[in-house]
Each structure stands twice: as C-alpha cells, then as structure tokens.
Amino acid sequence: MAALGVPGGVLRAPSELNVAAVEGALNELKLLAPLKKPALIKACVAVVMADDRLTVAEGELLRAICAALDTPLPPILETVETVA
C-alpha cells in the first residue's frame, strides 16, 4: 500500500470483515490516481494467480474490484484447443 501512496496496510482477521469494511476499503482505493490503479490491479492478479490457477470466484472478485475502481476488466474466457 505504501508503494501506491495509500496509508494503511493493516490486515484484518476474516472475522473482522464485513460489507461495510470492504466497501470502505474500495471507496478509499477508488481515490487512487488513475496511473496508480494498474499497479494495484497487477498486485491483485498476482495474488489470485499465486497458485497458477484462476477460479471462477477469484475471477469474479477481481472483476468486482476492478469495477469498483472504475477500471473495467475484460471478460476472462477459458479457451480449449480443438484438434482437427
């Protein structure tokens, strides 16, 4: 968070999380300078891809975060190669 110029960085226990806390955090992050938002999104992608997999839930959460930041994420489609 310091690299983005945002105060805070305190991790909360899962039991402390609720809709109001998440909404407040997203509203604060929405104030990031436009050129700093890609760095935050790249960090989020690195987190969800840490295990080299992207679950549907992780993809939807990433999409929701990007939407909250007014930075839409294009659809993530699974592709399957077909052998002719």
Secondary structure, DSSP 4 states (H G I P E B T S, - for coil): -GGGT-S--PPPPGGG--HHHHHHHHHHHTTS-GGGHHHHHHHHHHHHTTTS---HHHHHHHHHHHHHTT--------------
